[in-house]
Amino acid sequence: MPDSLAYYITALRKDLNAYSDARLKQYGLTDGLFYYIIYIGKNPGCSLSDAAHFLRADNGHVTRCIGKLEQLGYAVRTRDTVDHRHYHLTLTMQGGSHFQGTSYSSS
């Protein structure tokens, strides 16, 4: 039986991943999508570019993830009234209600 700290950290991470995967699956989510919900909840009205920069993802990946969250009813993309090329992201009531501590829009 290994006694190293690295072994226990790795075992704990595997257990945490299995637990979070099981919990998120009931909502149709993955841990990757959940990071977007957390970010949008803490930064309502953020842009796709803001999310891409913070989560270190390319714009195409962010667009696909936000599309999936919209299909699931957790997020809304609203076109900027001044610059129609930009969108603002907010959580829906469903997105906010499932994930405590996040903000949501009334959409």
ChimeraX commands (.cxc) that place a marker at each C-alpha (Angstrom):
marker #1 position 0.00,0.00,0.00 radius 0.5
marker #1 position 1.53,3.30,-1.08 radius 0.5
marker #1 position 2.04,5.88,1.66 radius 0.5
marker #1 position 2.79,8.87,-0.55 radius 0.5
marker #1 position 0.78,12.06,-0.49 radius 0.5
marker #1 position 0.56,11.97,-4.30 radius 0.5
marker #1 position -1.22,8.60,-4.13 radius 0.5
marker #1 position -3.87,9.93,-1.74 radius 0.5
marker #1 position -4.36,13.13,-3.74 radius 0.5
marker #1 position -4.85,11.08,-6.91 radius 0.5
marker #1 position -7.32,8.75,-5.18 radius 0.5
marker #1 position -9.25,11.69,-3.75 radius 0.5
marker #1 position -9.41,13.38,-7.17 radius 0.5
marker #1 position -10.77,10.20,-8.78 radius 0.5
marker #1 position -13.46,9.92,-6.11 radius 0.5
marker #1 position -14.39,13.59,-6.50 radius 0.5
marker #1 position -14.61,13.25,-10.29 radius 0.5
marker #1 position -16.84,10.17,-10.03 radius 0.5
marker #1 position -19.10,11.92,-7.51 radius 0.5
marker #1 position -19.41,15.14,-9.52 radius 0.5
marker #1 position -19.98,13.25,-12.79 radius 0.5
marker #1 position -22.85,11.32,-11.20 radius 0.5
marker #1 position -24.42,14.47,-9.70 radius 0.5
marker #1 position -24.13,16.56,-12.89 radius 0.5
marker #1 position -25.39,13.76,-15.16 radius 0.5
marker #1 position -28.90,14.05,-13.67 radius 0.5
marker #1 position -29.01,17.61,-15.07 radius 0.5
marker #1 position -27.60,16.66,-18.47 radius 0.5
marker #1 position -24.33,18.42,-17.66 radius 0.5
marker #1 position -20.64,17.65,-17.71 radius 0.5
marker #1 position -18.04,19.22,-15.47 radius 0.5
marker #1 position -16.91,21.34,-18.45 radius 0.5
marker #1 position -20.39,22.82,-18.91 radius 0.5
marker #1 position -20.70,23.38,-15.18 radius 0.5
marker #1 position -17.65,25.68,-15.26 radius 0.5
marker #1 position -19.56,27.90,-17.70 radius 0.5
marker #1 position -22.56,28.00,-15.38 radius 0.5
marker #1 position -20.34,29.00,-12.47 radius 0.5
marker #1 position -18.61,31.70,-14.53 radius 0.5
marker #1 position -21.84,33.15,-15.93 radius 0.5
marker #1 position -23.48,33.01,-12.50 radius 0.5
marker #1 position -20.64,35.02,-10.99 radius 0.5
marker #1 position -20.40,37.36,-14.03 radius 0.5
marker #1 position -23.95,37.92,-15.36 radius 0.5
marker #1 position -23.96,39.83,-18.62 radius 0.5
marker #1 position -20.45,38.67,-19.53 radius 0.5
marker #1 position -19.53,38.20,-23.17 radius 0.5
marker #1 position -18.56,35.02,-24.99 radius 0.5
marker #1 position -15.04,36.45,-25.23 radius 0.5
marker #1 position -14.90,37.04,-21.47 radius 0.5
marker #1 position -15.84,33.42,-20.81 radius 0.5
marker #1 position -13.37,32.17,-23.43 radius 0.5
marker #1 position -10.53,34.19,-21.94 radius 0.5
marker #1 position -11.26,33.22,-18.34 radius 0.5
marker #1 position -11.77,29.52,-19.08 radius 0.5
marker #1 position -8.87,29.44,-21.57 radius 0.5
marker #1 position -11.00,28.11,-24.40 radius 0.5
marker #1 position -11.33,29.14,-28.03 radius 0.5
marker #1 position -14.41,31.08,-29.18 radius 0.5
marker #1 position -15.79,28.16,-31.18 radius 0.5
marker #1 position -15.71,25.86,-28.16 radius 0.5
marker #1 position -17.40,28.49,-25.99 radius 0.5
marker #1 position -20.11,29.03,-28.61 radius 0.5
marker #1 position -20.86,25.28,-28.73 radius 0.5
marker #1 position -20.95,25.00,-24.92 radius 0.5
marker #1 position -23.26,28.00,-24.54 radius 0.5
marker #1 position -25.48,26.55,-27.28 radius 0.5
marker #1 position -25.74,23.32,-25.28 radius 0.5
marker #1 position -26.58,25.27,-22.10 radius 0.5
marker #1 position -29.28,27.15,-24.03 radius 0.5
marker #1 position -30.74,23.87,-25.31 radius 0.5
marker #1 position -30.83,22.54,-21.75 radius 0.5
marker #1 position -32.51,25.75,-20.57 radius 0.5
marker #1 position -29.71,26.90,-18.25 radius 0.5
marker #1 position -28.36,29.99,-20.06 radius 0.5
marker #1 position -29.46,32.72,-22.43 radius 0.5
marker #1 position -27.44,34.56,-25.06 radius 0.5
marker #1 position -28.73,38.11,-25.62 radius 0.5
marker #1 position -27.53,40.23,-28.55 radius 0.5
marker #1 position -25.83,43.51,-27.60 radius 0.5
marker #1 position -28.07,46.45,-28.52 radius 0.5
marker #1 position -25.16,48.62,-29.68 radius 0.5
marker #1 position -22.85,46.11,-31.34 radius 0.5
marker #1 position -24.96,43.33,-32.85 radius 0.5
marker #1 position -21.88,41.10,-33.26 radius 0.5
marker #1 position -21.62,40.65,-29.48 radius 0.5
marker #1 position -23.75,38.68,-27.04 radius 0.5
marker #1 position -24.24,38.87,-23.28 radius 0.5
marker #1 position -24.65,35.70,-21.23 radius 0.5
marker #1 position -26.98,35.19,-18.29 radius 0.5
marker #1 position -28.42,32.19,-16.49 radius 0.5
marker #1 position -32.09,31.39,-16.71 radius 0.5
marker #1 position -34.14,30.87,-13.58 radius 0.5
marker #1 position -33.69,27.13,-14.12 radius 0.5
marker #1 position -29.91,27.54,-14.40 radius 0.5
marker #1 position -29.74,29.70,-11.29 radius 0.5
marker #1 position -32.14,27.65,-9.19 radius 0.5
marker #1 position -30.23,24.39,-9.63 radius 0.5
marker #1 position -26.91,25.97,-8.80 radius 0.5
marker #1 position -27.03,27.93,-5.56 radius 0.5
marker #1 position -24.96,31.05,-5.25 radius 0.5
marker #1 position -25.29,32.03,-8.90 radius 0.5
marker #1 position -27.18,34.92,-10.41 radius 0.5
marker #1 position -29.82,34.50,-13.07 radius 0.5
marker #1 position -31.98,36.52,-15.42 radius 0.5
marker #1 position -35.75,36.39,-15.54 radius 0.5
marker #1 position -35.73,35.01,-19.10 radius 0.5
marker link #1:1,2 radius 0.2
marker link #1:2,3 radius 0.2
marker link #1:3,4 radius 0.2
marker link #1:4,5 radius 0.2
marker link #1:5,6 radius 0.2
marker link #1:6,7 radius 0.2
marker link #1:7,8 radius 0.2
marker link #1:8,9 radius 0.2
marker link #1:9,10 radius 0.2
marker link #1:10,11 radius 0.2
marker link #1:11,12 radius 0.2
marker link #1:12,13 radius 0.2
marker link #1:13,14 radius 0.2
marker link #1:14,15 radius 0.2
marker link #1:15,16 radius 0.2
marker link #1:16,17 radius 0.2
marker link #1:17,18 radius 0.2
marker link #1:18,19 radius 0.2
marker link #1:19,20 radius 0.2
marker link #1:20,21 radius 0.2
marker link #1:21,22 radius 0.2
marker link #1:22,23 radius 0.2
marker link #1:23,24 radius 0.2
marker link #1:24,25 radius 0.2
marker link #1:25,26 radius 0.2
marker link #1:26,27 radius 0.2
marker link #1:27,28 radius 0.2
marker link #1:28,29 radius 0.2
marker link #1:29,30 radius 0.2
marker link #1:30,31 radius 0.2
marker link #1:31,32 radius 0.2
marker link #1:32,33 radius 0.2
marker link #1:33,34 radius 0.2
marker link #1:34,35 radius 0.2
marker link #1:35,36 radius 0.2
marker link #1:36,37 radius 0.2
marker link #1:37,38 radius 0.2
marker link #1:38,39 radius 0.2
marker link #1:39,40 radius 0.2
marker link #1:40,41 radius 0.2
marker link #1:41,42 radius 0.2
marker link #1:42,43 radius 0.2
marker link #1:43,44 radius 0.2
marker link #1:44,45 radius 0.2
marker link #1:45,46 radius 0.2
marker link #1:46,47 radius 0.2
marker link #1:47,48 radius 0.2
marker link #1:48,49 radius 0.2
marker link #1:49,50 radius 0.2
marker link #1:50,51 radius 0.2
marker link #1:51,52 radius 0.2
marker link #1:52,53 radius 0.2
marker link #1:53,54 radius 0.2
marker link #1:54,55 radius 0.2
marker link #1:55,56 radius 0.2
marker link #1:56,57 radius 0.2
marker link #1:57,58 radius 0.2
marker link #1:58,59 radius 0.2
marker link #1:59,60 radius 0.2
marker link #1:60,61 radius 0.2
marker link #1:61,62 radius 0.2
marker link #1:62,63 radius 0.2
marker link #1:63,64 radius 0.2
marker link #1:64,65 radius 0.2
marker link #1:65,66 radius 0.2
marker link #1:66,67 radius 0.2
marker link #1:67,68 radius 0.2
marker link #1:68,69 radius 0.2
marker link #1:69,70 radius 0.2
marker link #1:70,71 radius 0.2
marker link #1:71,72 radius 0.2
marker link #1:72,73 radius 0.2
marker link #1:73,74 radius 0.2
marker link #1:74,75 radius 0.2
marker link #1:75,76 radius 0.2
marker link #1:76,77 radius 0.2
marker link #1:77,78 radius 0.2
marker link #1:78,79 radius 0.2
marker link #1:79,80 radius 0.2
marker link #1:80,81 radius 0.2
marker link #1:81,82 radius 0.2
marker link #1:82,83 radius 0.2
marker link #1:83,84 radius 0.2
marker link #1:84,85 radius 0.2
marker link #1:85,86 radius 0.2
marker link #1:86,87 radius 0.2
marker link #1:87,88 radius 0.2
marker link #1:88,89 radius 0.2
marker link #1:89,90 radius 0.2
marker link #1:90,91 radius 0.2
marker link #1:91,92 radius 0.2
marker link #1:92,93 radius 0.2
marker link #1:93,94 radius 0.2
marker link #1:94,95 radius 0.2
marker link #1:95,96 radius 0.2
marker link #1:96,97 radius 0.2
marker link #1:97,98 radius 0.2
marker link #1:98,99 radius 0.2
marker link #1:99,100 radius 0.2
marker link #1:100,101 radius 0.2
marker link #1:101,102 radius 0.2
marker link #1:102,103 radius 0.2
marker link #1:103,104 radius 0.2
marker link #1:104,105 radius 0.2
marker link #1:105,106 radius 0.2
marker link #1:106,107 radius 0.2
view
